[in-house]
Structure formats: C-alpha cells, structure tokens
Amino acid sequence: MRKIREVVILSDVAHDLNNGKEFYNRSEPGVGDYFWDSLVADMKSLIIYGGVHIVKNGYYRMSAKRFPYSIYYTIEKQVAYVIAVLPMRKDPLWIEDQLRVRE
C-alpha cells in the first residue's frame, strides 16, 4: 500500500458521474444523488486504500461499494488521480477505449 496524501478527481470524471446519476434517476428519482454521493465517498477512500487495487488497462481499478462501477486511478508522488468512473456492465472493449482516450 502506498501513502496517499491527496485525491485529485479529473474533469472527465464529472461527466462519468453525471451519466451515472442520470441513468439511476431515470429508474427512480433521487437514486442518482445517492449514486453520486456513494461514488465520491469511494473516491475519497483512496486516501486510505490507494495502491492496494489490481492494475487493469494500465490503471489501478477499485470497485465501487454500492453500484456496479469501477474507479480507475493512477498514483504519482503521493497523489491519487482519478481518471475515470465507468460502469462494469459495459463491453470490456468499450472500457478500454474510454481509458485510452483519457491517457
């Protein structure tokens, strides 16, 4: 496990979170807000757990606690950079493409 002193969430992640929030609000109003809050809490937990996750497609991959999403991040100089928050139910090739675009 690596010592993390800060978590930086990159701008593309806001788009990912908005997509997830809209998806869950379509199924039941209010669930999207819970989705957003849950994923933000998961990302903040990288302060404690950053660096213990499996490396997939060149990034650490942490599974979200309450939703079928993965959080992809890198670590540089004790800072965890969240690159993407992507649904795990998508085609693995789609996920690879999304991560490649963000390099």
C-alpha positions in Angstrom: 0.0 0.0 0.0 1.3 3.4 -0.9 0.9 6.6 1.2 -1.6 8.9 -0.4 -2.0 12.5 0.9 -4.4 13.8 -1.7 -7.0 12.6 -4.2 -7.5 14.6 -7.4 -10.6 14.0 -9.5 -10.0 14.9 -13.1 -12.7 16.8 -15.1 -13.7 13.7 -17.2 -14.9 12.0 -14.0 -17.6 14.7 -13.6 -19.0 13.6 -17.0 -18.9 9.9 -15.9 -20.7 10.7 -12.6 -23.4 12.8 -14.4 -24.1 10.0 -16.8 -24.5 7.5 -13.9 -26.6 10.0 -12.0 -28.9 10.5 -15.0 -29.2 6.7 -15.6 -30.2 6.0 -12.0 -32.6 9.0 -11.8 -34.4 7.6 -14.8 -35.1 4.4 -12.9 -36.1 6.1 -9.7 -35.9 9.8 -8.8 -33.3 10.5 -6.1 -31.2 7.4 -6.6 -28.9 9.4 -8.8 -28.0 11.7 -5.9 -27.2 8.6 -3.8 -25.1 7.2 -6.7 -23.1 10.5 -6.8 -22.6 10.7 -3.1 -21.6 7.0 -2.9 -19.0 7.3 -5.7 -17.5 10.4 -4.2 -17.1 8.7 -0.8 -15.5 5.7 -2.6 -13.0 8.1 -4.3 -12.2 9.8 -1.0 -11.4 6.4 0.5 -8.3 6.3 -1.8 -6.6 8.3 0.9 -6.6 5.1 2.9 -6.7 2.4 0.3 -4.9 3.9 -2.7 -2.5 1.5 -4.3 -3.9 -1.8 -3.0 -6.1 -2.5 -6.0 -5.5 -4.6 -9.1 -3.9 -2.8 -12.1 -6.1 -3.2 -15.2 -5.5 -1.4 -18.5 -2.6 0.5 -17.0 -4.6 1.9 -14.1 -5.5 0.9 -10.6 -9.1 -0.3 -10.6 -11.2 -0.1 -7.5 -14.8 -1.4 -7.5 -17.4 0.9 -6.1 -19.0 -0.3 -2.9 -22.7 0.2 -3.7 -23.0 0.4 -7.5 -21.6 -1.7 -10.4 -18.9 0.8 -11.3 -15.2 0.8 -11.3 -12.9 3.7 -10.3 -9.7 3.9 -12.4 -6.8 5.9 -11.0 -3.1 6.4 -11.0 -0.7 7.4 -8.3 2.1 10.0 -8.7 4.1 11.4 -5.8 1.6 10.5 -3.1 -1.4 11.9 -5.1 -4.1 9.6 -6.5 -5.5 10.9 -9.8 -9.0 9.6 -10.6 -9.1 9.1 -14.3 -12.5 7.5 -14.9 -15.6 6.1 -13.2 -17.1 3.6 -15.6 -19.9 1.1 -15.4 -18.7 -2.5 -15.1 -21.6 -3.8 -17.2 -20.3 -2.3 -20.4 -18.3 -4.2 -23.0 -14.7 -4.5 -21.9 -13.6 -3.1 -25.3 -15.7 0.0 -24.6 -14.0 0.4 -21.3 -10.5 0.0 -22.8 -11.4 2.7 -25.4 -12.6 5.1 -22.7 -9.4 4.7 -20.8 -7.2 5.0 -23.9 -8.9 8.4 -24.8 -8.0 9.7 -21.3 -4.3 8.9 -21.4 
